[in-house]
Amino acid sequence: MRKLKNEYDQKSGRELAAICTRVALDTKAMDLLVLDVRGLASFTDYFVIMSGRSARHVQGLAEAIEGELRSKRVSSKHSEGLREGLWVLLDFGDVVVHIFYHETRTFYDLEGLWHDAPRLDAEELLAELPAEPATRKES
């Protein structure tokens, strides 16, 4: 088993939710919502819920989030729905990411089912993340 890089082995669920949020917004996710389900669910601490414009966009969002966390040596414990692209679930333990095709999201209404869960502000979560290393800009 590979050991996590020191900087990532102690990531909290909140930090992982923030990373998922950043990647989702960078990949143009729609209607992003982060729910704090600690104390309400025994299987995870946070839900990150978002929508995509098409099945392909849903798949792209899932691949981007999984790729980013994999690069930090955090792998999903379970994933479902990637092939169909209507509802992709990525389980990272403390964080479960739900990526919906927008019509499927309305049908399942996870926000309604978990209406007791506090909603976290995406901007506040992103502010908690350390700054990303500067990338080379094209001239």
C-alpha positions as YAML, in Angstrom:
chain: A
units: angstrom
residues:
- id: 1
  name: MET
  ca: [0.00, 0.00, 0.00]
- id: 2
  name: ARG
  ca: [1.34, 3.42, -0.94]
- id: 3
  name: LYS
  ca: [1.65, 5.98, 1.79]
- id: 4
  name: LEU
  ca: [0.00, 9.34, 1.24]
- id: 5
  name: LYS
  ca: [2.29, 12.29, 0.73]
- id: 6
  name: ASN
  ca: [2.83, 13.95, 4.10]
- id: 7
  name: GLU
  ca: [0.91, 17.06, 3.06]
- id: 8
  name: TYR
  ca: [-2.21, 15.01, 2.23]
- id: 9
  name: ASP
  ca: [-2.28, 12.22, 4.80]
- id: 10
  name: GLN
  ca: [-4.02, 14.38, 7.39]
- id: 11
  name: LYS
  ca: [-6.60, 16.04, 5.12]
- id: 12
  name: SER
  ca: [-9.89, 16.51, 6.88]
- id: 13
  name: GLY
  ca: [-13.20, 15.84, 5.22]
- id: 14
  name: ARG
  ca: [-13.78, 19.59, 5.06]
- id: 15
  name: GLU
  ca: [-10.49, 20.09, 3.20]
- id: 16
  name: LEU
  ca: [-11.35, 17.30, 0.75]
- id: 17
  name: ALA
  ca: [-14.79, 18.88, 0.22]
- id: 18
  name: ALA
  ca: [-13.06, 22.19, -0.50]
- id: 19
  name: ILE
  ca: [-10.74, 20.56, -3.04]
- id: 20
  name: CYS
  ca: [-13.73, 18.89, -4.74]
- id: 21
  name: THR
  ca: [-15.50, 22.26, -4.76]
- id: 22
  name: ARG
  ca: [-12.54, 24.01, -6.39]
- id: 23
  name: VAL
  ca: [-12.17, 21.39, -9.10]
- id: 24
  name: ALA
  ca: [-15.93, 21.36, -9.74]
- id: 25
  name: LEU
  ca: [-16.08, 25.13, -10.15]
- id: 26
  name: ASP
  ca: [-12.97, 25.10, -12.35]
- id: 27
  name: THR
  ca: [-14.74, 22.51, -14.53]
- id: 28
  name: LYS
  ca: [-17.90, 24.64, -14.79]
- id: 29
  name: ALA
  ca: [-20.18, 22.63, -12.47]
- id: 30
  name: MET
  ca: [-23.65, 24.07, -12.09]
- id: 31
  name: ASP
  ca: [-25.61, 24.61, -8.86]
- id: 32
  name: LEU
  ca: [-22.83, 23.42, -6.57]
- id: 33
  name: LEU
  ca: [-23.87, 22.68, -3.01]
- id: 34
  name: VAL
  ca: [-21.90, 21.35, -0.03]
- id: 35
  name: LEU
  ca: [-23.85, 19.76, 2.81]
- id: 36
  name: ASP
  ca: [-22.37, 19.07, 6.25]
- id: 37
  name: VAL
  ca: [-23.98, 15.73, 7.19]
- id: 38
  name: ARG
  ca: [-21.85, 15.07, 10.29]
- id: 39
  name: GLY
  ca: [-24.17, 13.81, 12.97]
- id: 40
  name: LEU
  ca: [-26.87, 13.04, 10.41]
- id: 41
  name: ALA
  ca: [-25.11, 10.29, 8.44]
- id: 42
  name: SER
  ca: [-22.85, 7.58, 9.79]
- id: 43
  name: PHE
  ca: [-21.12, 6.88, 6.48]
- id: 44
  name: THR
  ca: [-19.68, 10.29, 5.57]
- id: 45
  name: ASP
  ca: [-19.19, 13.85, 6.81]
- id: 46
  name: TYR
  ca: [-19.87, 15.92, 3.68]
- id: 47
  name: PHE
  ca: [-21.87, 15.72, 0.47]
- id: 48
  name: VAL
  ca: [-20.69, 17.76, -2.48]
- id: 49
  name: ILE
  ca: [-23.59, 17.96, -4.94]
- id: 50
  name: MET
  ca: [-23.47, 19.50, -8.40]
- id: 51
  name: SER
  ca: [-25.05, 19.33, -11.83]
- id: 52
  name: GLY
  ca: [-23.69, 19.02, -15.34]
- id: 53
  name: ARG
  ca: [-25.19, 20.30, -18.59]
- id: 54
  name: SER
  ca: [-24.95, 16.94, -20.35]
- id: 55
  name: ALA
  ca: [-24.01, 13.34, -19.66]
- id: 56
  name: ARG
  ca: [-20.54, 14.06, -21.06]
- id: 57
  name: HIS
  ca: [-20.15, 17.10, -18.80]
- id: 58
  name: VAL
  ca: [-21.16, 14.95, -15.79]
- id: 59
  name: GLN
  ca: [-18.51, 12.41, -16.77]
- id: 60
  name: GLY
  ca: [-15.92, 15.16, -17.25]
- id: 61
  name: LEU
  ca: [-16.65, 16.61, -13.81]
- id: 62
  name: ALA
  ca: [-16.25, 13.18, -12.22]
- id: 63
  name: GLU
  ca: [-13.01, 12.49, -14.07]
- id: 64
  name: ALA
  ca: [-11.59, 15.90, -13.10]
- id: 65
  name: ILE
  ca: [-12.40, 15.46, -9.41]
- id: 66
  name: GLU
  ca: [-11.12, 11.88, -9.32]
- id: 67
  name: GLY
  ca: [-7.97, 12.88, -11.19]
- id: 68
  name: GLU
  ca: [-7.21, 15.78, -8.86]
- id: 69
  name: LEU
  ca: [-7.63, 13.69, -5.73]
- id: 70
  name: ARG
  ca: [-5.74, 10.76, -7.26]
- id: 71
  name: SER
  ca: [-2.82, 13.14, -7.95]
- id: 72
  name: LYS
  ca: [-2.84, 13.77, -4.20]
- id: 73
  name: ARG
  ca: [-2.98, 10.00, -3.63]
- id: 74
  name: VAL
  ca: [-6.56, 10.09, -2.36]
- id: 75
  name: SER
  ca: [-8.57, 7.49, -4.20]
- id: 76
  name: SER
  ca: [-12.28, 6.86, -4.17]
- id: 77
  name: LYS
  ca: [-13.43, 3.91, -2.13]
- id: 78
  name: HIS
  ca: [-16.33, 3.41, -4.49]
- id: 79
  name: SER
  ca: [-17.75, 5.03, -7.61]
- id: 80
  name: GLU
  ca: [-20.90, 4.45, -9.62]
- id: 81
  name: GLY
  ca: [-22.62, 5.79, -12.70]
- id: 82
  name: LEU
  ca: [-19.65, 7.04, -14.70]
- id: 83
  name: ARG
  ca: [-20.59, 5.09, -17.81]
- id: 84
  name: GLU
  ca: [-24.16, 6.44, -17.98]
- id: 85
  name: GLY
  ca: [-23.37, 10.00, -16.88]
- id: 86
  name: LEU
  ca: [-26.77, 10.66, -15.31]
- id: 87
  name: TRP
  ca: [-25.76, 10.40, -11.63]
- id: 88
  name: VAL
  ca: [-22.14, 9.78, -10.72]
- id: 89
  name: LEU
  ca: [-21.31, 8.99, -7.11]
- id: 90
  name: LEU
  ca: [-17.72, 9.22, -5.90]
- id: 91
  name: ASP
  ca: [-17.11, 8.00, -2.35]
- id: 92
  name: PHE
  ca: [-13.92, 9.35, -0.77]
- id: 93
  name: GLY
  ca: [-14.84, 8.25, 2.74]
- id: 94
  name: ASP
  ca: [-15.34, 11.53, 4.59]
- id: 95
  name: VAL
  ca: [-16.72, 13.12, 1.41]
- id: 96
  name: VAL
  ca: [-19.27, 11.73, -1.03]
- id: 97
  name: VAL
  ca: [-19.56, 13.60, -4.32]
- id: 98
  name: HIS
  ca: [-22.83, 13.44, -6.27]
- id: 99
  name: ILE
  ca: [-22.71, 14.69, -9.86]
- id: 100
  name: PHE
  ca: [-26.06, 14.80, -11.61]
- id: 101
  name: TYR
  ca: [-27.35, 15.46, -15.06]
- id: 102
  name: HIS
  ca: [-29.60, 18.40, -14.17]
- id: 103
  name: GLU
  ca: [-32.92, 16.61, -14.83]
- id: 104
  name: THR
  ca: [-31.86, 13.59, -12.75]
- id: 105
  name: ARG
  ca: [-30.94, 15.87, -9.85]
- id: 106
  name: THR
  ca: [-34.44, 17.30, -9.75]
- id: 107
  name: PHE
  ca: [-35.98, 13.82, -9.70]
- id: 108
  name: TYR
  ca: [-33.88, 12.49, -6.79]
- id: 109
  name: ASP
  ca: [-33.88, 15.77, -4.79]
- id: 110
  name: LEU
  ca: [-31.01, 14.96, -2.42]
- id: 111
  name: GLU
  ca: [-31.14, 18.49, -1.05]
- id: 112
  name: GLY
  ca: [-34.74, 17.84, 0.02]
- id: 113
  name: LEU
  ca: [-33.90, 14.49, 1.56]
- id: 114
  name: TRP
  ca: [-31.05, 16.03, 3.57]
- id: 115
  name: HIS
  ca: [-32.82, 19.34, 4.32]
- id: 116
  name: ASP
  ca: [-31.62, 19.23, 7.96]
- id: 117
  name: ALA
  ca: [-27.97, 19.33, 6.90]
- id: 118
  name: PRO
  ca: [-26.25, 22.72, 7.13]
- id: 119
  name: ARG
  ca: [-25.22, 24.15, 3.77]
- id: 120
  name: LEU
  ca: [-21.65, 25.36, 3.51]
- id: 121
  name: ASP
  ca: [-20.70, 28.42, 1.50]
- id: 122
  name: ALA
  ca: [-18.44, 27.46, -1.40]
- id: 123
  name: GLU
  ca: [-16.50, 30.73, -1.27]
- id: 124
  name: GLU
  ca: [-15.71, 30.23, 2.44]
- id: 125
  name: LEU
  ca: [-14.55, 26.67, 1.75]
- id: 126
  name: LEU
  ca: [-12.30, 27.84, -1.07]
- id: 127
  name: ALA
  ca: [-10.83, 30.57, 1.13]
- id: 128
  name: GLU
  ca: [-9.68, 27.87, 3.57]
- id: 129
  name: LEU
  ca: [-7.57, 26.14, 0.91]
- id: 130
  name: PRO
  ca: [-3.90, 27.03, 0.59]
- id: 131
  name: ALA
  ca: [-3.13, 28.97, -2.57]
- id: 132
  name: GLU
  ca: [-2.47, 26.84, -5.63]
- id: 133
  name: PRO
  ca: [1.04, 27.12, -7.09]
- id: 134
  name: ALA
  ca: [1.17, 29.67, -9.89]
- id: 135
  name: THR
  ca: [0.97, 28.19, -13.36]
- id: 136
  name: ARG
  ca: [2.87, 29.48, -16.34]
- id: 137
  name: LYS
  ca: [0.73, 31.89, -18.34]
- id: 138
  name: GLU
  ca: [0.78, 32.04, -22.09]
- id: 139
  name: SER
  ca: [2.06, 35.34, -23.55]
...
